[in-house]
Amino acid sequence: MAAEPTPDSSLAEFVAVVARMLARSPDDVQVTESVDGETVVYKLHLAPEDVGRVIGREGRVVRAIRSLLRAAAVRQGVRVTLEID
């Protein structure tokens, strides 16, 4: 059985900082972290009016955030996903 992945907190902080910069209600931004098998799942909680701003047109913004998040995670040797609630 493989050991549970343990990313450092900078990945969650990265997601939170980027989301706060995009959101009109930065105080409502929350990032939670959970482990699902060998993957670390980050859940981004936003105000309803900010969801579209973070996703962007055709998902371009969230796709860019996910790409950067995966690149940072590879350097730490973990697998990550980002979900938006």
N, C-alpha and C positions, 0 to 999 in steps of 0.2 A: 504494500500500500504506500502511495506517495505521501510526502509530507504536505500539510496544508500550506497554500501559498501565503506569503506575508509581504505585501508591498509596504513601502514606507508611506507615511501620511502625506508626502508631497504630491502624490497623484490625486488624492481627494481634494487637497488644497488647490491644485491646478484647476480642476473642474469647477470648484466653487468660485475662484477668482475670475475665470473667464465668464461664467454665467452671471456673476454680479456686474461685470462690465457691460453685458448685453441687456440685462433686465432693467425695466423701469422701476421695479420694486426690489432693489437689491437686499433689503432686510428679510424678504420672504424666501430667499434662496437657501436651500439646505441640501447637503450631500450625505447620503448614508452608504455604508459599505457592508457588504455581506459576501460570504464565500459559498459558491455553488460548485461542489466537486473540486476541480482544479482551476476554476475561474473565479476571479474577484469581480463582483457585480457592484457598480456604483449606480445609485439611484438618485437622480436629480429632481428635487421637489421645487416647483416654481409657482408663482401666482398665475392663475389661468390666463391673464392677458399677456404674460411674458413667454408662454410656451411657443407661440408662433415666431417670436423674435429669436429665440434660441435655436429653433429648428431651421429657420431661414427658408428661402425660396427653394423648392424642390429638395429640401433637406441638406442643402450645401453647407450651412454653418455647422450643424450637428455632425455631419460627415467629417468636416475638418477637425472638429474637437475630438472625435473618436480616433481619427488618424494620429493626431498628436499624442493622445492618451496611450494608444497602443505602442507607439514608438518609444515613449518613456517607460512603459511597462516591460518591453523587451529588454531594455537595458538592465532592468531589475530581475529579469528572469521569471516574470509572472504573466498570466493571461488575464485580460480585463475586458469588460463590456460596460457600456453606458446606457442606462435606461432613463427616460424622461417621464415623470409622473405629472 
